């Protein structure tokens, strides 16, 4: 029996008896990626992280959050 032909790239993770090391091109690509990631960390990144935390809390506590918002609206309405 023959094995079927695989389309697409074939990746080998073996070092074939040599030392496993990164190539200069891989290190350059990694450096470019890290520079991009460091550039994205600013005020907007921090605000987005906070928004994701709040969204996660609200999504996991939907009923409780809705009841809290309704109670807050009723309290403000009664005060005014």
N, CA, C and O atoms as a Tinker XYZ file with bonds, in Angstrom:
   320  protein
     1  N      0.827000   -1.187000    0.000000    73     2
     2  CA     0.000000    0.000000    0.000000    64     1     3
     3  C      0.866000    1.243000    0.000000    63     2     4     5
     4  O      1.925000    1.286000    0.627000    81     3
     5  N      0.410000    2.223000   -0.694000    73     3     6
     6  CA     1.145000    3.490000   -0.714000    64     5     7
     7  C      0.405000    4.511000    0.124000    63     6     8     9
     8  O     -0.814000    4.442000    0.279000    81     7
     9  N      1.150000    5.450000    0.657000    73     7    10
    10  CA     0.526000    6.499000    1.469000    64     9    11
    11  C      0.000000    7.582000    0.545000    63    10    12    13
    12  O      0.609000    7.868000   -0.486000    81    11
    13  N     -1.127000    8.188000    0.902000    73    11    14
    14  CA    -1.682000    9.239000    0.045000    64    13    15
    15  C     -0.785000   10.469000    0.054000    63    14    16    17
    16  O     -0.107000   10.747000    1.043000    81    15
    17  N     -0.788000   11.195000   -1.047000    73    15    18
    18  CA    -0.001000   12.405000   -1.196000    64    17    19
    19  C     -0.613000   13.520000   -0.362000    63    18    20    21
    20  O     -1.812000   13.782000   -0.453000    81    19
    21  N      0.203000   14.171000    0.445000    73    19    22
    22  CA    -0.281000   15.279000    1.272000    64    21    23
    23  C     -0.032000   16.589000    0.531000    63    22    24    25
    24  O      1.078000   16.871000    0.082000    81    23
    25  N     -1.083000   17.370000    0.418000    73    23    26
    26  CA    -0.913000   18.681000   -0.204000    64    25    27
    27  C     -0.522000   19.691000    0.860000    63    26    28    29
    28  O     -0.810000   19.495000    2.041000    81    27
    29  N      0.115000   20.741000    0.461000    73    27    30
    30  CA     0.523000   21.787000    1.389000    64    29    31
    31  C      1.917000   21.538000    1.920000    63    30    32    33
    32  O      2.549000   20.542000    1.569000    81    31
    33  N      2.405000   22.440000    2.767000    73    31    34
    34  CA     3.766000   22.312000    3.277000    64    33    35
    35  C      3.888000   21.166000    4.269000    63    34    36    37
    36  O      2.943000   20.843000    4.989000    81    35
    37  N      5.048000   20.567000    4.295000    73    35    38
    38  CA     5.338000   19.493000    5.244000    64    37    39
    39  C      6.351000   20.040000    6.239000    63    38    40    41
    40  O      7.455000   20.426000    5.857000    81    39
    41  N      5.981000   20.071000    7.505000    73    39    42
    42  CA     6.849000   20.633000    8.534000    64    41    43
    43  C      7.531000   19.504000    9.277000    63    42    44    45
    44  O      6.887000   18.535000    9.679000    81    43
    45  N      8.800000   19.626000    9.455000    73    43    46
    46  CA     9.568000   18.660000   10.221000    64    45    47
    47  C     10.142000   19.364000   11.429000    63    46    48    49
    48  O     10.737000   20.434000   11.303000    81    47
    49  N      9.971000   18.777000   12.596000    73    47    50
    50  CA    10.502000   19.381000   13.810000    64    49    51
    51  C     11.785000   18.706000   14.259000    63    50    52    53
    52  O     12.316000   19.040000   15.318000    81    51
    53  N     12.288000   17.772000   13.485000    73    51    54
    54  CA    13.515000   17.071000   13.841000    64    53    55
    55  C     14.732000   17.907000   13.448000    63    54    56    57
    56  O     14.700000   18.630000   12.452000    81    55
    57  N     15.789000   17.806000   14.224000    73    55    58
    58  CA    17.009000   18.532000   13.895000    64    57    59
    59  C     17.998000   17.657000   13.137000    63    58    60    61
    60  O     19.072000   18.128000   12.761000    81    59
    61  N     17.656000   16.394000   12.906000    73    59    62
    62  CA    18.468000   15.461000   12.124000    64    61    63
    63  C     19.897000   15.370000   12.642000    63    62    64    65
    64  O     20.843000   15.402000   11.855000    81    63
    65  N     20.061000   15.257000   13.945000    73    63    66
    66  CA    21.373000   15.073000   14.536000    64    65    67
    67  C     22.155000   16.343000   14.751000    63    66    68    69
    68  O     23.227000   16.301000   15.356000    81    67
    69  N     21.662000   17.474000   14.279000    73    67    70
    70  CA    22.345000   18.744000   14.470000    64    69    71
    71  C     21.723000   19.466000   15.655000    63    70    72    73
    72  O     20.680000   19.051000   16.161000    81    71
    73  N     22.351000   20.531000   16.094000    73    71    74
    74  CA    21.785000   21.297000   17.194000    64    73    75
    75  C     20.554000   22.055000   16.700000    63    74    76    77
    76  O     20.572000   22.659000   15.627000    81    75
    77  N     19.514000   22.015000   17.478000    73    75    78
    78  CA    18.294000   22.741000   17.131000    64    77    79
    79  C     18.504000   24.211000   17.460000    63    78    80    81
    80  O     18.734000   24.567000   18.616000    81    79
    81  N     18.425000   25.057000   16.454000    73    79    82
    82  CA    18.686000   26.479000   16.644000    64    81    83
    83  C     17.763000   27.277000   15.731000    63    82    84    85
    84  O     17.274000   26.769000   14.722000    81    83
    85  N     17.539000   28.512000   16.097000    73    83    86
    86  CA    16.695000   29.369000   15.268000    64    85    87
    87  C     17.539000   30.016000   14.179000    63    86    88    89
    88  O     18.732000   30.264000   14.350000    81    87
    89  N     16.894000   30.276000   13.075000    73    87    90
    90  CA    17.593000   30.929000   11.966000    64    89    91
    91  C     17.542000   32.446000   12.164000    63    90    92    93
    92  O     16.680000   32.942000   12.890000    81    91
    93  N     18.441000   33.177000   11.538000    73    91    94
    94  CA    18.402000   34.644000   11.642000    64    93    95
    95  C     17.080000   35.226000   11.142000    63    94    96    97
    96  O     16.607000   36.229000   11.677000    81    95
    97  N     16.482000   34.611000   10.126000    73    95    98
    98  CA    15.207000   35.101000    9.609000    64    97    99
    99  C     14.094000   34.918000   10.650000    63    98   100   101
   100  O     13.230000   35.784000   10.792000    81    99
   101  N     14.115000   33.794000   11.376000    73    99   102
   102  CA    13.113000   33.574000   12.423000    64   101   103
   103  C     13.296000   34.570000   13.559000    63   102   104   105
   104  O     12.311000   35.088000   14.086000    81   103
   105  N     14.529000   34.843000   13.942000    73   103   106
   106  CA    14.788000   35.816000   15.007000    64   105   107
   107  C     14.366000   37.219000   14.598000    63   106   108   109
   108  O     13.851000   37.979000   15.418000    81   107
   109  N     14.579000   37.562000   13.338000    73   107   110
   110  CA    14.161000   38.869000   12.842000    64   109   111
   111  C     12.646000   39.002000   12.858000    63   110   112   113
   112  O     12.119000   40.041000   13.253000    81   111
   113  N     11.939000   37.952000   12.430000    73   111   114
   114  CA    10.474000   37.979000   12.440000    64   113   115
   115  C      9.946000   38.071000   13.865000    63   114   116   117
   116  O      8.966000   38.771000   14.122000    81   115
   117  N     10.589000   37.368000   14.789000    73   115   118
   118  CA    10.171000   37.433000   16.191000    64   117   119
   119  C     10.397000   38.830000   16.755000    63   118   120   121
   120  O      9.551000   39.350000   17.482000    81   119
   121  N     11.531000   39.439000   16.426000    73   119   122
   122  CA    11.805000   40.800000   16.884000    64   121   123
   123  C     10.795000   41.800000   16.343000    63   122   124   125
   124  O     10.340000   42.682000   17.072000    81   123
   125  N     10.439000   41.668000   15.063000    73   123   126
   126  CA     9.420000   42.556000   14.483000    64   125   127
   127  C      8.084000   42.391000   15.194000    63   126   128   129
   128  O      7.398000   43.374000   15.473000    81   127
   129  N      7.720000   41.153000   15.486000    73   127   130
   130  CA     6.454000   40.881000   16.169000    64   129   131
   131  C      6.463000   41.478000   17.578000    63   130   132   133
   132  O      5.477000   42.081000   18.002000    81   131
   133  N      7.560000   41.315000   18.296000    73   131   134
   134  CA     7.633000   41.865000   19.653000    64   133   135
   135  C      7.602000   43.389000   19.641000    63   134   136   137
   136  O      7.002000   43.999000   20.526000    81   135
   137  N      8.239000   44.011000   18.655000    73   135   138
   138  CA     8.178000   45.471000   18.535000    64   137   139
   139  C      6.745000   45.940000   18.302000    63   138   140   141
   140  O      6.312000   46.940000   18.875000    81   139
   141  N      6.018000   45.222000   17.466000    73   139   142
   142  CA     4.627000   45.561000   17.206000    64   141   143
   143  C      3.787000   45.407000   18.468000    63   142   144   145
   144  O      2.965000   46.270000   18.777000    81   143
   145  N      3.986000   44.324000   19.191000    73   143   146
   146  CA     3.219000   44.104000   20.424000    64   145   147
   147  C      3.519000   45.174000   21.462000    63   146   148   149
   148  O      2.606000   45.659000   22.130000    81   147
   149  N      4.781000   45.549000   21.605000    73   147   150
   150  CA     5.137000   46.595000   22.572000    64   149   151
   151  C      4.534000   47.942000   22.177000    63   150   152   153
   152  O      4.171000   48.742000   23.040000    81   151
   153  N      4.429000   48.190000   20.878000    73   151   154
   154  CA     3.862000   49.444000   20.408000    64   153   155
   155  C      2.373000   49.550000   20.668000    63   154   156   157
   156  O      1.838000   50.654000   20.769000    81   155
   157  N      1.697000   48.418000   20.777000    73   155   158
   158  CA     0.259000   48.423000   20.994000    64   157   159
   159  C     -0.112000   48.631000   22.454000    63   158   160   161
   160  O     -1.276000   48.878000   22.769000    81   159
   161  N      0.858000   48.534000   23.341000    73   159   162
   162  CA     0.571000   48.667000   24.769000    64   161   163
   163  C      0.618000   50.143000   25.154000    63   162   164   165
   164  O      1.690000   50.684000   25.426000    81   163
   165  N     -0.508000   50.772000   25.176000    73   163   166
   166  CA    -0.605000   52.185000   25.551000    64   165   167
   167  C     -1.880000   52.399000   26.334000    63   166   168   169
   168  O     -2.437000   51.464000   26.909000    81   167
   169  N     -2.339000   53.641000   26.351000    73   167   170
   170  CA    -3.571000   53.954000   27.077000    64   169   171
   171  C     -4.768000   53.237000   26.475000    63   170   172   173
   172  O     -5.626000   52.727000   27.195000    81   171
   173  N     -4.818000   53.202000   25.147000    73   171   174
   174  CA    -5.934000   52.539000   24.490000    64   173   175
   175  C     -5.943000   51.047000   24.803000    63   174   176   177
   176  O     -7.010000   50.459000   24.982000    81   175
   177  N     -4.771000   50.434000   24.869000    73   175   178
   178  CA    -4.667000   49.016000   25.209000    64   177   179
   179  C     -5.180000   48.786000   26.633000    63   178   180   181
   180  O     -5.922000   47.835000   26.874000    81   179
   181  N     -4.795000   49.639000   27.563000    73   179   182
   182  CA    -5.238000   49.501000   28.952000    64   181   183
   183  C     -6.751000   49.686000   29.051000    63   182   184   185
   184  O     -7.419000   48.958000   29.785000    81   183
   185  N     -7.292000   50.654000   28.315000    73   183   186
   186  CA    -8.742000   50.880000   28.331000    64   185   187
   187  C     -9.480000   49.672000   27.756000    63   186   188   189
   188  O    -10.534000   49.279000   28.256000    81   187
   189  N     -8.915000   49.092000   26.703000    73   187   190
   190  CA    -9.553000   47.908000   26.113000    64   189   191
   191  C     -9.524000   46.734000   27.087000    63   190   192   193
   192  O    -10.498000   45.987000   27.185000    81   191
   193  N     -8.423000   46.566000   27.803000    73   191   194
   194  CA    -8.344000   45.485000   28.793000    64   193   195
   195  C     -9.390000   45.675000   29.888000    63   194   196   197
   196  O    -10.041000   44.718000   30.305000    81   195
   197  N     -9.544000   46.901000   30.344000    73   195   198
   198  CA   -10.554000   47.170000   31.378000    64   197   199
   199  C    -11.961000   46.904000   30.842000    63   198   200   201
   200  O    -12.801000   46.345000   31.548000    81   199
   201  N    -12.215000   47.302000   29.599000    73   199   202
   202  CA   -13.526000   47.065000   28.995000    64   201   203
   203  C    -13.807000   45.573000   28.858000    63   202   204   205
   204  O    -14.942000   45.138000   29.055000    81   203
   205  N    -12.799000   44.792000   28.527000    73   203   206
   206  CA   -12.986000   43.352000   28.424000    64   205   207
   207  C    -13.287000   42.729000   29.779000    63   206   208   209
   208  O    -14.089000   41.800000   29.869000    81   207
   209  N    -12.649000   43.235000   30.840000    73   207   210
   210  CA   -12.922000   42.732000   32.189000    64   209   211
   211  C    -14.357000   43.050000   32.583000    63   210   212   213
   212  O    -15.065000   42.188000   33.103000    81   211
   213  N    -14.789000   44.286000   32.337000    73   211   214
   214  CA   -16.166000   44.678000   32.669000    64   213   215
   215  C    -17.153000   43.863000   31.847000    63   214   216   217
   216  O    -18.160000   43.394000   32.377000    81   215
   217  N    -16.877000   43.690000   30.563000    73   215   218
   218  CA   -17.766000   42.902000   29.708000    64   217   219
   219  C    -17.856000   41.459000   30.205000    63   218   220   221
   220  O    -18.941000   40.878000   30.224000    81   219
   221  N    -16.745000   40.890000   30.598000    73   219   222
   222  CA   -16.757000   39.527000   31.123000    64   221   223
   223  C    -17.581000   39.411000   32.390000    63   222   224   225
   224  O    -18.305000   38.432000   32.575000    81   223
   225  N    -17.476000   40.417000   33.279000    73   223   226
   226  CA   -18.262000   40.390000   34.507000    64   225   227
   227  C    -19.747000   40.517000   34.203000    63   226   228   229
   228  O    -20.563000   39.763000   34.734000    81   227
   229  N    -20.094000   41.470000   33.347000    73   227   230
   230  CA   -21.503000   41.697000   33.020000    64   229   231
   231  C    -22.082000   40.480000   32.311000    63   230   232   233
   232  O    -23.216000   40.088000   32.590000    81   231
   233  N    -21.329000   39.879000   31.404000    73   231   234
   234  CA   -21.830000   38.715000   30.670000    64   233   235
   235  C    -22.053000   37.529000   31.590000    63   234   236   237
   236  O    -23.004000   36.770000   31.403000    81   235
   237  N    -21.191000   37.363000   32.579000    73   235   238
   238  CA   -21.345000   36.216000   33.471000    64   237   239
   239  C    -22.370000   36.464000   34.570000    63   238   240   241
   240  O    -22.847000   35.512000   35.188000    81   239
   241  N    -22.713000   37.707000   34.825000    73   239   242
   242  CA   -23.691000   38.060000   35.863000    64   241   243
   243  C    -24.803000   38.902000   35.255000    63   242   244   245
   244  O    -25.144000   39.955000   35.794000    81   243
   245  N    -25.364000   38.460000   34.161000    73   243   246
   246  CA   -26.324000   39.249000   33.409000    64   245   247
   247  C    -27.562000   39.601000   34.227000    63   246   248   249
   248  O    -27.967000   40.763000   34.259000    81   247
   249  N    -28.156000   38.636000   34.874000    73   247   250
   250  CA   -29.392000   38.890000   35.630000    64   249   251
   251  C    -29.103000   39.812000   36.810000    63   250   252   253
   252  O    -29.857000   40.753000   37.057000    81   251
   253  N    -28.037000   39.555000   37.530000    73   251   254
   254  CA   -27.692000   40.388000   38.679000    64   253   255
   255  C    -27.405000   41.819000   38.243000    63   254   256   257
   256  O    -27.834000   42.771000   38.896000    81   255
   257  N    -26.680000   41.970000   37.141000    73   255   258
   258  CA   -26.378000   43.308000   36.628000    64   257   259
   259  C    -27.645000   44.030000   36.205000    63   258   260   261
   260  O    -27.805000   45.216000   36.490000    81   259
   261  N    -28.552000   43.325000   35.524000    73   259   262
   262  CA   -29.812000   43.939000   35.096000    64   261   263
   263  C    -30.629000   44.384000   36.302000    63   262   264   265
   264  O    -31.182000   45.484000   36.299000    81   263
   265  N    -30.712000   43.549000   37.328000    73   263   266
   266  CA   -31.448000   43.930000   38.535000    64   265   267
   267  C    -30.785000   45.116000   39.234000    63   266   268   269
   268  O    -31.479000   45.983000   39.766000    81   267
   269  N    -29.464000   45.164000   39.239000    73   267   270
   270  CA   -28.753000   46.289000   39.842000    64   269   271
   271  C    -29.014000   47.583000   39.093000    63   270   272   273
   272  O    -29.211000   48.629000   39.711000    81   271
   273  N    -29.017000   47.524000   37.763000    73   271   274
   274  CA   -29.299000   48.718000   36.958000    64   273   275
   275  C    -30.728000   49.185000   37.190000    63   274   276   277
   276  O    -30.967000   50.385000   37.327000    81   275
   277  N    -31.679000   48.266000   37.237000    73   275   278
   278  CA   -33.084000   48.624000   37.489000    64   277   279
   279  C    -33.218000   49.250000   38.871000    63   278   280   281
   280  O    -33.917000   50.253000   39.022000    81   279
   281  N    -32.567000   48.685000   39.878000    73   279   282
   282  CA   -32.633000   49.241000   41.237000    64   281   283
   283  C    -32.029000   50.640000   41.279000    63   282   284   285
   284  O    -32.552000   51.518000   41.964000    81   283
   285  N    -30.939000   50.854000   40.556000    73   283   286
   286  CA   -30.311000   52.171000   40.518000    64   285   287
   287  C    -31.212000   53.189000   39.841000    63   286   288   289
   288  O    -31.331000   54.318000   40.316000    81   287
   289  N    -31.851000   52.807000   38.733000    73   287   290
   290  CA   -32.766000   53.712000   38.028000    64   289   291
   291  C    -33.956000   54.057000   38.915000    63   290   292   293
   292  O    -34.366000   55.216000   38.972000    81   291
   293  N    -34.514000   53.073000   39.606000    73   291   294
   294  CA   -35.662000   53.318000   40.497000    64   293   295
   295  C    -35.245000   54.237000   41.639000    63   294   296   297
   296  O    -35.998000   55.139000   42.004000    81   295
   297  N    -34.068000   54.029000   42.205000    73   295   298
   298  CA   -33.607000   54.873000   43.309000    64   297   299
   299  C    -33.415000   56.317000   42.834000    63   298   300   301
   300  O    -33.795000   57.253000   43.536000    81   299
   301  N    -32.836000   56.500000   41.662000    73   299   302
   302  CA   -32.635000   57.851000   41.140000    64   301   303
   303  C    -33.992000   58.480000   40.834000    63   302   304   305
   304  O    -34.179000   59.669000   41.089000    81   303
   305  N    -34.932000   57.727000   40.301000    73   303   306
   306  CA   -36.256000   58.243000   39.993000    64   305   307
   307  C    -36.996000   58.685000   41.250000    63   306   308   309
   308  O    -37.680000   59.708000   41.247000    81   307
   309  N    -36.855000   57.898000   42.340000    73   307   310
   310  CA   -37.531000   58.238000   43.599000    64   309   311
   311  C    -36.912000   59.489000   44.235000    63   310   312   313
   312  O    -37.623000   60.269000   44.867000    81   311
   313  N    -35.623000   59.686000   44.080000    73   311   314
   314  CA   -34.948000   60.839000   44.666000    64   313   315
   315  C    -35.343000   62.103000   43.916000    63   314   316   317
   316  O    -35.526000   63.157000   44.526000    81   315
   317  N    -35.473000   62.005000   42.605000    73   315   318
   318  CA   -35.822000   63.194000   41.809000    64   317   319
   319  C    -37.304000   63.391000   41.910000    63   318   320
   320  O    -37.842000   64.331000   41.324000    81   319
